[in-house]
Amino acid sequence: MEWSFLRNFAITLFALLNPLGMLPIFISYTARERKEVQRLVALFVSLTVLCLLLIFMFIGTAMLKFFGVTLDSFRLAGGVLLLIIGINIVNGSGAGTKELLINEQGGDYLSEAKSVYRQIVIPMAMPLLVGPGVIANVILYASEAESKLGRGTSIELILMTILVSFLVFLILAAGKWLQRLLGDIGLSITQR
């Protein structure tokens, strides 16, 4: 087992996912939610990220070839999409203007979390966390795993992906605490 390969994969994947940089967007979607709901949404987003990473790890190359998409064109399209999302955030028409669907009095945590997750999954899980750079990185490391580790996409590479996804969950789950620490003005500044 080549630990440097696995370590480099995990560090690169975590840096490209950049959960700390995405935290203001996550908080803006879940700022009015209870702590339990926010943690469930963080869990749902992290599990979605894990599933997307594993899908691209196993069939990413074949999927891109099937659609005739090169990695460079995929990066370009993802960049344009991120630009549009960024413009919406700066203009205030993105996450901060979502309608509050859940009342503060009560309700089922799971159903509240599912409602918020439906609103946040597309911008948050993909393309903001799992964007073209992350997808390209996962595809490249998965293709190198056979030569570096001596077999196909190894269990070690999968375990590193699970570890990084767990770190994403921990950071997103701390959102309520960070919201109290930053306050509304601080959150608005970090989001924009």
N, CA and C atoms as an extended XYZ file, in Angstrom:
576
Properties=species:S:1:pos:R:3:atomname:S:1:resname:S:1:resid:I:1 pbc="F F F"
N         0.845       -1.172        0.000 N   MET     1
C         0.000        0.000        0.000 CA  MET     1
C         0.893        1.239        0.000 C   MET     1
N         0.578        2.150       -0.828 N   GLU     2
C         1.366        3.375       -0.928 CA  GLU     2
C         0.634        4.501       -0.192 C   GLU     2
N         1.101        4.774        1.037 N   TRP     3
C         0.431        5.767        1.881 CA  TRP     3
C         0.514        7.172        1.313 C   TRP     3
N         1.619        7.494        0.649 N   SER     4
C         1.742        8.854        0.111 CA  SER     4
C         0.684        9.106       -0.969 C   SER     4
N         0.379        8.103       -1.758 N   PHE     5
C        -0.662        8.229       -2.777 CA  PHE     5
C        -2.022        8.482       -2.126 C   PHE     5
N        -2.342        7.696       -1.104 N   LEU     6
C        -3.624        7.848       -0.414 CA  LEU     6
C        -3.700        9.176        0.331 C   LEU     6
N        -2.602        9.557        0.977 N   ARG     7
C        -2.565       10.835        1.696 CA  ARG     7
C        -2.758       11.994        0.726 C   ARG     7
N        -2.053       11.952       -0.389 N   ASN     8
C        -2.198       13.016       -1.391 CA  ASN     8
C        -3.622       13.075       -1.941 C   ASN     8
N        -4.224       11.913       -2.159 N   PHE     9
C        -5.609       11.878       -2.634 CA  PHE     9
C        -6.541       12.547       -1.632 C   PHE     9
N        -6.420       12.179       -0.354 N   ALA    10
C        -7.315       12.727        0.673 CA  ALA    10
C        -7.125       14.230        0.840 C   ALA    10
N        -5.887       14.682        0.871 N   ILE    11
C        -5.617       16.117        1.042 CA  ILE    11
C        -6.122       16.904       -0.159 C   ILE    11
N        -5.842       16.400       -1.347 N   THR    12
C        -6.290       17.086       -2.558 CA  THR    12
C        -7.815       17.115       -2.640 C   THR    12
N        -8.445       15.997       -2.324 N   LEU    13
C        -9.903       15.927       -2.371 CA  LEU    13
C       -10.528       16.905       -1.375 C   LEU    13
N       -10.001       16.947       -0.154 N   PHE    14
C       -10.533       17.864        0.857 CA  PHE    14
C       -10.347       19.317        0.426 C   PHE    14
N        -9.174       19.627       -0.117 N   ALA    15
C        -8.912       21.005       -0.556 CA  ALA    15
C        -9.825       21.405       -1.709 C   ALA    15
N       -10.064       20.494       -2.634 N   LEU    16
C       -10.932       20.813       -3.772 CA  LEU    16
C       -12.406       20.896       -3.372 C   LEU    16
N       -12.830       20.046       -2.450 N   LEU    17
C       -14.210       20.127       -1.965 CA  LEU    17
C       -14.443       21.446       -1.226 C   LEU    17
N       -13.439       21.897       -0.485 N   ASN    18
C       -13.460       23.185        0.217 CA  ASN    18
C       -14.731       23.394        1.040 C   ASN    18
N       -14.995       22.507        2.006 N   PRO    19
C       -16.217       22.674        2.799 CA  PRO    19
C       -16.219       23.950        3.636 C   PRO    19
N       -15.059       24.423        4.050 N   LEU    20
C       -15.006       25.679        4.807 CA  LEU    20
C       -15.442       26.856        3.949 C   LEU    20
N       -15.056       26.856        2.697 N   GLY    21
C       -15.460       27.923        1.791 CA  GLY    21
C       -16.936       27.870        1.434 C   GLY    21
N       -17.517       26.679        1.492 N   MET    22
C       -18.934       26.515        1.164 CA  MET    22
C       -19.836       26.710        2.378 C   MET    22
N       -19.233       26.798        3.563 N   LEU    23
C       -20.018       26.912        4.787 CA  LEU    23
C       -20.962       28.114        4.809 C   LEU    23
N       -20.550       29.312        4.361 N   PRO    24
C       -21.508       30.434        4.365 CA  PRO    24
C       -22.755       30.165        3.521 C   PRO    24
N       -22.595       29.465        2.415 N   ILE    25
C       -23.756       29.141        1.580 CA  ILE    25
C       -24.652       28.147        2.307 C   ILE    25
N       -24.034       27.146        2.931 N   PHE    26
C       -24.810       26.167        3.705 CA  PHE    26
C       -25.557       26.856        4.846 C   PHE    26
N       -24.873       27.727        5.557 N   ILE    27
C       -25.502       28.432        6.677 CA  ILE    27
C       -26.637       29.320        6.183 C   ILE    27
N       -26.448       29.952        5.034 N   SER    28
C       -27.506       30.832        4.536 CA  SER    28
C       -28.777       30.055        4.205 C   SER    28
N       -28.640       28.807        3.769 N   TYR    29
C       -29.813       27.983        3.489 CA  TYR    29
C       -30.451       27.447        4.767 C   TYR    29
N       -29.648       27.252        5.815 N   THR    30
C       -30.153       26.602        7.022 CA  THR    30
C       -30.166       27.530        8.231 C   THR    30
N       -29.966       28.825        8.038 N   ALA    31
C       -29.832       29.767        9.156 CA  ALA    31
C       -31.068       29.797       10.048 C   ALA    31
N       -32.235       29.656        9.492 N   ARG    32
C       -33.472       29.746       10.274 CA  ARG    32
C       -33.927       28.394       10.815 C   ARG    32
N       -33.170       27.359       10.524 N   GLU    33
C       -33.567       26.013       10.934 CA  GLU    33
C       -33.005       25.683       12.316 C   GLU    33
N       -33.673       24.762       12.980 N   ARG    34
C       -33.185       24.293       14.275 CA  ARG    34
C       -31.903       23.496       14.096 C   ARG    34
N       -31.149       23.403       15.174 N   LYS    35
C       -29.851       22.729       15.145 CA  LYS    35
C       -29.972       21.292       14.642 C   LYS    35
N       -30.983       20.580       15.086 N   GLU    36
C       -31.163       19.181       14.679 CA  GLU    36
C       -31.440       19.072       13.181 C   GLU    36
N       -32.240       19.990       12.674 N   VAL    37
C       -32.549       19.999       11.242 CA  VAL    37
C       -31.294       20.319       10.448 C   VAL    37
N       -30.526       21.290       10.920 N   GLN    38
C       -29.299       21.676       10.230 CA  GLN    38
C       -28.318       20.503       10.172 C   GLN    38
N       -28.222       19.753       11.254 N   ARG    39
C       -27.315       18.594       11.263 CA  ARG    39
C       -27.794       17.497       10.324 C   ARG    39
N       -29.104       17.283       10.268 N   LEU    40
C       -29.634       16.292        9.323 CA  LEU    40
C       -29.370       16.707        7.879 C   LEU    40
N       -29.543       17.987        7.585 N   VAL    41
C       -29.257       18.474        6.231 CA  VAL    41
C       -27.772       18.297        5.929 C   VAL    41
N       -26.906       18.585        6.909 N   ALA    42
C       -25.464       18.376        6.727 CA  ALA    42
C       -25.167       16.908        6.435 C   ALA    42
N       -25.850       16.016        7.134 N   LEU    43
C       -25.676       14.581        6.888 CA  LEU    43
C       -26.135       14.210        5.485 C   LEU    43
N       -27.308       14.705        5.079 N   PHE    44
C       -27.822       14.405        3.739 CA  PHE    44
C       -26.880       14.920        2.653 C   PHE    44
N       -26.393       16.145        2.813 N   VAL    45
C       -25.477       16.725        1.819 CA  VAL    45
C       -24.185       15.916        1.771 C   VAL    45
N       -23.655       15.541        2.940 N   SER    46
C       -22.408       14.770        2.984 CA  SER    46
C       -22.574       13.396        2.354 C   SER    46
N       -23.701       12.751        2.606 N   LEU    47
C       -23.950       11.449        1.981 CA  LEU    47
C       -24.114       11.579        0.470 C   LEU    47
N       -24.737       12.664        0.027 N   THR    48
C       -24.858       12.909       -1.414 CA  THR    48
C       -23.487       13.117       -2.031 C   THR    48
N       -22.637       13.884       -1.347 N   VAL    49
C       -21.265       14.098       -1.817 CA  VAL    49
C       -20.539       12.762       -1.907 C   VAL    49
N       -20.661       11.926       -0.882 N   LEU    50
C       -20.011       10.616       -0.892 CA  LEU    50
C       -20.500        9.769       -2.064 C   LEU    50
N       -21.806        9.721       -2.272 N   CYS    51
C       -22.353        8.932       -3.387 CA  CYS    51
C       -21.852        9.445       -4.733 C   CYS    51
N       -21.853       10.760       -4.906 N   LEU    52
C       -21.360       11.334       -6.167 CA  LEU    52
C       -19.889       10.996       -6.384 C   LEU    52
N       -19.089       11.107       -5.334 N   LEU    53
C       -17.664       10.795       -5.462 CA  LEU    53
C       -17.453        9.334       -5.850 C   LEU    53
N       -18.194        8.441       -5.217 N   LEU    54
C       -18.040        7.019       -5.536 CA  LEU    54
C       -18.529        6.700       -6.946 C   LEU    54
N       -19.606        7.339       -7.367 N   ILE    55
C       -20.092        7.126       -8.738 CA  ILE    55
C       -19.028        7.550       -9.741 C   ILE    55
N       -18.478        8.745       -9.549 N   PHE    56
C       -17.462        9.214      -10.493 CA  PHE    56
C       -16.173        8.413      -10.371 C   PHE    56
N       -15.891        7.872       -9.191 N   MET    57
C       -14.701        7.053       -9.018 CA  MET    57
C       -14.802        5.782       -9.858 C   MET    57
N       -15.986        5.194       -9.896 N   PHE    58
C       -16.143        3.918      -10.579 CA  PHE    58
C       -16.513        4.042      -12.050 C   PHE    58
N       -17.365        5.008      -12.409 N   ILE    59
C       -17.824        5.063      -13.801 CA  ILE    59
C       -17.615        6.427      -14.450 C   ILE    59
N       -16.841        7.282      -13.816 N   GLY    60
C       -16.650        8.635      -14.338 CA  GLY    60
C       -16.035        8.680      -15.720 C   GLY    60
N       -14.970        7.941      -15.920 N   THR    61
C       -14.295        7.947      -17.218 CA  THR    61
C       -15.216        7.420      -18.311 C   THR    61
N       -15.882        6.324      -18.027 N   ALA    62
C       -16.796        5.740      -19.018 CA  ALA    62
C       -17.961        6.683      -19.317 C   ALA    62
N       -18.453        7.368      -18.295 N   MET    63
C       -19.579        8.287      -18.484 CA  MET    63
C       -19.181        9.463      -19.378 C   MET    63
N       -18.021       10.037      -19.126 N   LEU    64
C       -17.570       11.159      -19.950 CA  LEU    64
C       -17.329       10.719      -21.392 C   LEU    64
N       -16.719        9.544      -21.567 N   LYS    65
C       -16.485        9.033      -22.921 CA  LYS    65
C       -17.801        8.762      -23.642 C   LYS    65
N       -18.766        8.214      -22.933 N   PHE    66
C       -20.065        7.910      -23.528 CA  PHE    66
C       -20.722        9.167      -24.088 C   PHE    66
N       -20.646       10.260      -23.347 N   PHE    67
C       -21.255       11.511      -23.791 CA  PHE    67
C       -20.324       12.342      -24.667 C   PHE    67
N       -19.117       11.864      -24.902 N   GLY    68
C       -18.170       12.580      -25.746 CA  GLY    68
C       -17.668       13.875      -25.131 C   GLY    68
N       -17.577       13.901      -23.820 N   VAL    69
C       -17.156       15.105      -23.103 CA  VAL    69
C       -15.711       14.934      -22.649 C   VAL    69
N       -14.891       15.930      -22.942 N   THR    70
C       -13.518       15.908      -22.445 CA  THR    70
C       -13.487       16.562      -21.067 C   THR    70
N       -12.440       16.264      -20.299 N   LEU    71
C       -12.313       16.868      -18.978 CA  LEU    71
C       -12.195       18.385      -19.069 C   LEU    71
N       -11.513       18.884      -20.091 N   ASP    72
C       -11.371       20.339      -20.233 CA  ASP    72
C       -12.712       21.022      -20.494 C   ASP    72
N       -13.529       20.454      -21.360 N   SER    73
C       -14.840       21.068      -21.616 CA  SER    73
C       -15.739       20.952      -20.391 C   SER    73
N       -15.576       19.885      -19.623 N   PHE    74
C       -16.336       19.713      -18.391 CA  PHE    74
C       -15.946       20.784      -17.372 C   PHE    74
N       -14.649       21.055      -17.260 N   ARG    75
C       -14.180       22.125      -16.363 CA  ARG    75
C       -14.739       23.481      -16.786 C   ARG    75
N       -14.732       23.762      -18.073 N   LEU    76
C       -15.227       25.046      -18.578 CA  LEU    76
C       -16.717       25.223      -18.274 C   LEU    76
N       -17.511       24.211      -18.541 N   ALA    77
C       -18.955       24.299      -18.271 CA  ALA    77
C       -19.218       24.472      -16.780 C   ALA    77
N       -18.477       23.770      -15.951 N   GLY    78
C       -18.630       23.923      -14.502 CA  GLY    78
C       -18.253       25.311      -14.034 C   GLY    78
N       -17.230       25.891      -14.629 N   GLY    79
C       -16.827       27.252      -14.284 CA  GLY    79
C       -17.886       28.277      -14.631 C   GLY    79
N       -18.516       28.117      -15.787 N   VAL    80
C       -19.595       29.034      -16.186 CA  VAL    80
C       -20.769       28.918      -15.211 C   VAL    80
N       -21.111       27.695      -14.824 N   LEU    81
C       -22.198       27.487      -13.873 CA  LEU    81
C       -21.877       28.128      -12.523 C   LEU    81
N       -20.648       27.972      -12.062 N   LEU    82
C       -20.245       28.601      -10.802 CA  LEU    82
C       -20.293       30.119      -10.898 C   LEU    82
N       -19.945       30.677      -12.053 N   LEU    83
C       -20.024       32.125      -12.251 CA  LEU    83
C       -21.465       32.609      -12.107 C   LEU    83
N       -22.392       31.901      -12.707 N   ILE    84
C       -23.808       32.278      -12.620 CA  ILE    84
C       -24.296       32.208      -11.173 C   ILE    84
N       -23.921       31.145      -10.463 N   ILE    85
C       -24.315       31.012       -9.059 CA  ILE    85
C       -23.704       32.136       -8.231 C   ILE    85
N       -22.440       32.461       -8.486 N   GLY    86
C       -21.775       33.548       -7.763 CA  GLY    86
C       -22.441       34.891       -7.990 C   GLY    86
N       -22.839       35.163       -9.223 N   ILE    87
C       -23.533       36.423       -9.531 CA  ILE    87
C       -24.864       36.485       -8.787 C   ILE    87
N       -25.585       35.370       -8.741 N   ASN    88
C       -26.852       35.340       -8.004 CA  ASN    88
C       -26.645       35.586       -6.515 C   ASN    88
N       -25.577       35.038       -5.950 N   ILE    89
C       -25.304       35.248       -4.531 CA  ILE    89
C       -24.971       36.710       -4.262 C   ILE    89
N       -24.124       37.310       -5.092 N   VAL    90
C       -23.749       38.715       -4.909 CA  VAL    90
C       -24.965       39.624       -5.048 C   VAL    90
N       -25.847       39.320       -5.981 N   ASN    91
C       -27.050       40.125       -6.183 CA  ASN    91
C       -28.124       39.863       -5.134 C   ASN    91
N       -27.907       38.851       -4.299 N   GLY    92
C       -28.879       38.554       -3.252 CA  GLY    92
C       -30.081       37.773       -3.725 C   GLY    92
N       -30.016       37.192       -4.906 N   SER    93
C       -31.158       36.415       -5.396 CA  SER    93
C       -30.929       34.921       -5.259 C   SER    93
N       -29.893       34.548       -4.533 N   GLY    94
C       -29.591       33.126       -4.374 CA  GLY    94
C       -30.144       32.584       -3.078 C   GLY    94
N       -29.261       32.058       -2.269 N   ALA    95
C       -29.651       31.338       -1.073 CA  ALA    95
C       -30.358       32.198       -0.047 C   ALA    95
N       -30.001       33.463        0.075 N   GLY    96
C       -30.549       34.296        1.121 CA  GLY    96
C       -32.014       34.628        0.956 C   GLY    96
N       -32.580       34.418       -0.212 N   THR    97
C       -33.968       34.808       -0.440 CA  THR    97
C       -34.923       33.626       -0.421 C   THR    97
N       -34.460       32.478        0.042 N   LYS    98
C       -35.359       31.326        0.046 CA  LYS    98
C       -36.527       31.576        0.989 C   LYS    98
N       -37.638       31.045        0.612 N   GLU    99
C       -38.849       31.220        1.404 CA  GLU    99
C       -38.799       30.284        2.596 C   GLU    99
N       -39.160       30.785        3.756 N   LEU   100
C       -39.182       29.960        4.952 CA  LEU   100
C       -40.435       29.098        4.930 C   LEU   100
N       -40.244       27.799        4.747 N   LEU   101
C       -41.376       26.899        4.584 CA  LEU   101
C       -41.793       26.224        5.887 C   LEU   101
N       -40.899       26.215        6.849 N   ILE   102
C       -41.141       25.478        8.076 CA  ILE   102
C       -41.394       26.469        9.204 C   ILE   102
N       -42.423       26.220       10.000 N   ASN   103
C       -42.656       27.133       11.112 CA  ASN   103
C       -41.708       26.811       12.256 C   ASN   103
N       -41.493       27.763       13.118 N   GLU   104
C       -40.521       27.622       14.198 CA  GLU   104
C       -41.095       26.838       15.378 C   GLU   104
N       -42.388       26.607       15.424 N   GLN   105
C       -43.031       26.031       16.593 CA  GLN   105
C       -42.741       24.545       16.760 C   GLN   105
N       -42.743       23.809       15.721 N   GLY   106
C       -42.587       22.374       15.889 CA  GLY   106
C       -42.457       21.696       14.557 C   GLY   106
N       -42.820       20.439       14.542 N   GLY   107
C       -42.740       19.697       13.303 CA  GLY   107
C       -41.696       18.607       13.403 C   GLY   107
N       -41.722       17.754       12.445 N   ASP   108
C       -40.824       16.620       12.386 CA  ASP   108
C       -39.474       17.059       11.834 C   ASP   108
N       -38.397       16.761       12.565 N   TYR   109
C       -37.055       17.152       12.125 CA  TYR   109
C       -36.720       16.573       10.758 C   TYR   109
N       -37.082       15.310       10.560 N   LEU   110
C       -36.736       14.650        9.305 CA  LEU   110
C       -37.449       15.292        8.119 C   LEU   110
N       -38.730       15.582        8.255 N   SER   111
C       -39.442       16.198        7.130 CA  SER   111
C       -38.954       17.622        6.880 C   SER   111
N       -38.607       18.352        7.944 N   GLU   112
C       -38.040       19.690        7.771 CA  GLU   112
C       -36.701       19.605        7.045 C   GLU   112
N       -35.870       18.647        7.466 N   ALA   113
C       -34.552       18.486        6.847 CA  ALA   113
C       -34.681       18.099        5.378 C   ALA   113
N       -35.638       17.238        5.060 N   LYS   114
C       -35.851       16.853        3.660 CA  LYS   114
C       -36.270       18.047        2.819 C   LYS   114
N       -37.106       18.913        3.388 N   SER   115
C       -37.552       20.108        2.669 CA  SER   115
C       -36.378       21.034        2.363 C   SER   115
N       -35.524       21.256        3.349 N   VAL   116
C       -34.350       22.112        3.141 CA  VAL   116
C       -33.379       21.439        2.174 C   VAL   116
N       -33.199       20.129        2.320 N   TYR   117
C       -32.279       19.381        1.456 CA  TYR   117
C       -32.687       19.494       -0.012 C   TYR   117
N       -33.982       19.443       -0.287 N   ARG   118
C       -34.449       19.581       -1.673 CA  ARG   118
C       -34.047       20.925       -2.265 C   ARG   118
N       -33.994       21.955       -1.441 N   GLN   119
C       -33.623       23.287       -1.916 CA  GLN   119
C       -32.114       23.453       -2.061 C   GLN   119
N       -31.346       22.733       -1.264 N   ILE   120
C       -29.906       22.975       -1.195 CA  ILE   120
C       -29.073       21.974       -1.988 C   ILE   120
N       -29.606       20.805       -2.310 N   VAL   121
C       -28.792       19.725       -2.862 CA  VAL   121
C       -28.130       20.094       -4.182 C   VAL   121
N       -28.851       20.745       -5.086 N   ILE   122
C       -28.257       21.041       -6.392 CA  ILE   122
C       -27.145       22.078       -6.300 C   ILE   122
N       -27.335       23.218       -5.692 N   PRO   123
C       -26.164       24.096       -5.673 CA  PRO   123
C       -25.084       23.614       -4.712 C   PRO   123
N       -25.461       23.002       -3.587 N   MET   124
C       -24.466       22.699       -2.563 CA  MET   124
C       -23.665       21.439       -2.882 C   MET   124
N       -24.356       20.308       -3.042 N   ALA   125
C       -23.636       19.055       -3.282 CA  ALA   125
C       -22.953       19.062       -4.636 C   ALA   125
N       -23.678       19.540       -5.633 N   MET   126
C       -23.113       19.622       -6.978 CA  MET   126
C       -23.709       20.836       -7.658 C   MET   126
N       -22.964       21.760       -8.104 N   PRO   127
C       -21.552       21.775       -8.447 CA  PRO   127
C       -20.639       22.445       -7.420 C   PRO   127
N       -21.172       22.986       -6.306 N   LEU   128
C       -20.295       23.732       -5.408 CA  LEU   128
C       -19.294       22.841       -4.688 C   LEU   128
N       -19.737       21.758       -4.068 N   LEU   129
C       -18.790       20.853       -3.426 CA  LEU   129
C       -18.172       19.898       -4.447 C   LEU   129
N       -18.989       19.153       -5.148 N   VAL   130
C       -18.488       18.210       -6.153 CA  VAL   130
C       -18.580       18.897       -7.509 C   VAL   130
N       -17.575       19.689       -7.792 N   GLY   131
C       -17.510       20.403       -9.061 CA  GLY   131
C       -16.601       19.690      -10.046 C   GLY   131
N       -16.336       20.328      -11.161 N   PRO   132
C       -15.520       19.692      -12.199 CA  PRO   132
C       -14.104       19.354      -11.740 C   PRO   132
N       -13.521       20.198      -10.897 N   GLY   133
C       -12.177       19.903      -10.399 CA  GLY   133
C       -12.149       18.660       -9.534 C   GLY   133
N       -13.138       18.518       -8.672 N   VAL   134
C       -13.241       17.344       -7.809 CA  VAL   134
C       -13.489       16.097       -8.651 C   VAL   134
N       -14.391       16.207       -9.616 N   ILE   135
C       -14.702       15.056      -10.468 CA  ILE   135
C       -13.471       14.625      -11.251 C   ILE   135
N       -12.770       15.581      -11.833 N   ALA   136
C       -11.552       15.256      -12.584 CA  ALA   136
C       -10.519       14.614      -11.669 C   ALA   136
N       -10.366       15.143      -10.460 N   ASN   137
C        -9.406       14.601       -9.503 CA  ASN   137
C        -9.748       13.158       -9.131 C   ASN   137
N       -11.010       12.899       -8.846 N   VAL   138
C       -11.433       11.550       -8.468 CA  VAL   138
C       -11.224       10.580       -9.622 C   VAL   138
N       -11.568       11.001      -10.827 N   ILE   139
C       -11.388       10.132      -11.994 CA  ILE   139
C        -9.906        9.828      -12.210 C   ILE   139
N        -9.054       10.842      -12.098 N   LEU   140
C        -7.619       10.634      -12.308 CA  LEU   140
C        -7.015        9.731      -11.240 C   LEU   140
N        -7.339        9.956       -9.979 N   TYR   141
C        -6.795        9.110       -8.915 CA  TYR   141
C        -7.314        7.681       -9.020 C   TYR   141
N        -8.572        7.511       -9.398 N   ALA   142
C        -9.115        6.162       -9.554 CA  ALA   142
C        -8.404        5.413      -10.672 C   ALA   142
N        -8.075        6.119      -11.751 N   SER   143
C        -7.370        5.456      -12.848 CA  SER   143
C        -5.922        5.147      -12.478 C   SER   143
N        -5.327        5.951      -11.598 N   GLU   144
C        -3.955        5.695      -11.151 CA  GLU   144
C        -3.884        4.646      -10.052 C   GLU   144
N        -4.994        4.368       -9.388 N   ALA   145
C        -4.988        3.456       -8.243 CA  ALA   145
C        -4.484        2.070       -8.617 C   ALA   145
N        -4.817        1.609       -9.804 N   GLU   146
C        -4.391        0.265      -10.207 CA  GLU   146
C        -2.875        0.166      -10.278 C   GLU   146
N        -2.223        1.155      -10.868 N   SER   147
C        -0.764        1.094      -10.979 CA  SER   147
C        -0.076        1.387       -9.648 C   SER   147
N        -0.632        2.274       -8.843 N   LYS   148
C         0.001        2.638       -7.571 CA  LYS   148
C        -0.247        1.610       -6.481 C   LYS   148
N        -1.455        1.052       -6.445 N   LEU   149
C        -1.829        0.153       -5.362 CA  LEU   149
C        -1.885       -1.308       -5.793 C   LEU   149
N        -1.707       -1.567       -7.076 N   GLY   150
C        -1.616       -2.932       -7.551 CA  GLY   150
C        -2.928       -3.609       -7.890 C   GLY   150
N        -4.020       -2.939       -7.774 N   ARG   151
C        -5.314       -3.514       -8.137 CA  ARG   151
C        -6.238       -2.375       -8.540 C   ARG   151
N        -7.450       -2.692       -8.951 N   GLY   152
C        -8.400       -1.670       -9.391 CA  GLY   152
C        -8.646       -0.631       -8.310 C   GLY   152
N        -9.733        0.087       -8.408 N   THR   153
C       -10.057        1.086       -7.399 CA  THR   153
C       -10.110        0.384       -6.054 C   THR   153
N        -9.120        0.646       -5.247 N   SER   154
C        -8.924       -0.131       -4.031 CA  SER   154
C        -9.840        0.309       -2.905 C   SER   154
N        -9.959       -0.582       -1.928 N   ILE   155
C       -10.756       -0.290       -0.746 CA  ILE   155
C       -10.160        0.890        0.015 C   ILE   155
N        -8.838        1.041       -0.046 N   GLU   156
C        -8.198        2.160        0.652 CA  GLU   156
C        -8.632        3.502        0.065 C   GLU   156
N        -8.734        3.571       -1.246 N   LEU   157
C        -9.181        4.805       -1.899 CA  LEU   157
C       -10.638        5.110       -1.526 C   LEU   157
N       -11.440        4.081       -1.453 N   ILE   158
C       -12.838        4.250       -1.041 CA  ILE   158
C       -12.913        4.715        0.412 C   ILE   158
N       -12.096        4.119        1.285 N   LEU   159
C       -12.089        4.523        2.694 CA  LEU   159
C       -11.641        5.972        2.862 C   LEU   159
N       -10.672        6.407        2.072 N   MET   160
C       -10.245        7.813        2.127 CA  MET   160
C       -11.377        8.738        1.678 C   MET   160
N       -12.133        8.309        0.697 N   THR   161
C       -13.276        9.100        0.232 CA  THR   161
C       -14.330        9.205        1.331 C   THR   161
N       -14.571        8.111        2.032 N   ILE   162
C       -15.519        8.126        3.156 CA  ILE   162
C       -15.016        9.049        4.259 C   ILE   162
N       -13.723        8.996        4.561 N   LEU   163
C       -13.140        9.860        5.594 CA  LEU   163
C       -13.303       11.338        5.248 C   LEU   163
N       -13.002       11.698        4.021 N   VAL   164
C       -13.126       13.098        3.597 CA  VAL   164
C       -14.592       13.534        3.635 C   VAL   164
N       -15.500       12.670        3.234 N   SER   165
C       -16.933       13.005        3.290 CA  SER   165
C       -17.392       13.200        4.734 C   SER   165
N       -16.827       12.428        5.650 N   PHE   166
C       -17.149       12.602        7.070 CA  PHE   166
C       -16.644       13.950        7.576 C   PHE   166
N       -15.467       14.362        7.133 N   LEU   167
C       -14.952       15.684        7.509 CA  LEU   167
C       -15.853       16.796        6.972 C   LEU   167
N       -16.370       16.619        5.771 N   VAL   168
C       -17.326       17.588        5.209 CA  VAL   168
C       -18.552       17.670        6.116 C   VAL   168
N       -19.051       16.519        6.560 N   PHE   169
C       -20.201       16.508        7.467 CA  PHE   169
C       -19.898       17.265        8.750 C   PHE   169
N       -18.745       17.003        9.356 N   LEU   170
C       -18.403       17.670       10.615 CA  LEU   170
C       -18.376       19.185       10.460 C   LEU   170
N       -17.814       19.652        9.371 N   ILE   171
C       -17.729       21.102        9.148 CA  ILE   171
C       -19.115       21.697        8.922 C   ILE   171
N       -19.922       21.052        8.101 N   LEU   172
C       -21.269       21.567        7.849 CA  LEU   172
C       -22.150       21.476        9.096 C   LEU   172
N       -21.977       20.420        9.880 N   ALA   173
C       -22.784       20.253       11.091 CA  ALA   173
C       -22.458       21.311       12.138 C   ALA   173
N       -21.282       21.900       12.074 N   ALA   174
C       -20.903       22.968       13.008 CA  ALA   174
C       -21.475       24.313       12.584 C   ALA   174
N       -22.292       24.336       11.568 N   GLY   175
C       -22.825       25.579       11.016 CA  GLY   175
C       -23.610       26.418       12.005 C   GLY   175
N       -24.431       25.800       12.853 N   LYS   176
C       -25.242       26.551       13.819 CA  LYS   176
C       -24.345       27.268       14.827 C   LYS   176
N       -23.320       26.597       15.277 N   TRP   177
C       -22.364       27.204       16.207 CA  TRP   177
C       -21.634       28.363       15.531 C   TRP   177
N       -21.205       28.155       14.303 N   LEU   178
C       -20.520       29.223       13.571 CA  LEU   178
C       -21.460       30.387       13.271 C   LEU   178
N       -22.736       30.091       13.074 N   GLN   179
C       -23.720       31.158       12.852 CA  GLN   179
C       -23.821       32.047       14.091 C   GLN   179
N       -23.861       31.444       15.277 N   ARG   180
C       -23.896       32.230       16.511 CA  ARG   180
C       -22.611       33.023       16.691 C   ARG   180
N       -21.492       32.426       16.312 N   LEU   181
C       -20.197       33.082       16.450 CA  LEU   181
C       -20.086       34.289       15.524 C   LEU   181
N       -20.538       34.149       14.284 N   LEU   182
C       -20.408       35.221       13.293 CA  LEU   182
C       -21.519       36.261       13.376 C   LEU   182
N       -22.721       35.843       13.722 N   GLY   183
C       -23.865       36.748       13.720 CA  GLY   183
C       -24.382       36.960       12.308 C   GLY   183
N       -25.508       37.672       12.192 N   ASP   184
C       -26.138       37.883       10.884 CA  ASP   184
C       -25.281       38.731        9.954 C   ASP   184
N       -24.683       39.785       10.484 N   ILE   185
C       -23.853       40.659        9.641 CA  ILE   185
C       -22.601       39.915        9.180 C   ILE   185
N       -21.958       39.205       10.079 N   GLY   186
C       -20.769       38.435        9.712 CA  GLY   186
C       -21.073       37.370        8.685 C   GLY   186
N       -22.225       36.728        8.833 N   LEU   187
C       -22.642       35.711        7.865 CA  LEU   187
C       -22.882       36.326        6.500 C   LEU   187
N       -23.517       37.482        6.479 N   SER   188
C       -23.762       38.171        5.210 CA  SER   188
C       -22.451       38.557        4.535 C   SER   188
N       -21.496       39.014        5.318 N   ILE   189
C       -20.190       39.402        4.762 CA  ILE   189
C       -19.462       38.190        4.202 C   ILE   189
N       -19.434       37.087        4.948 N   THR   190
C       -18.710       35.902        4.468 CA  THR   190
C       -19.380       35.265        3.265 C   THR   190
N       -20.699       35.400        3.164 N   GLN   191
C       -21.394       34.810        2.017 CA  GLN   191
C       -21.084       35.565        0.739 C   GLN   191
N       -21.001       36.868        0.809 N   ARG   192
C       -20.797       37.675       -0.387 CA  ARG   192
C       -19.335       37.932       -0.613 C   ARG   192
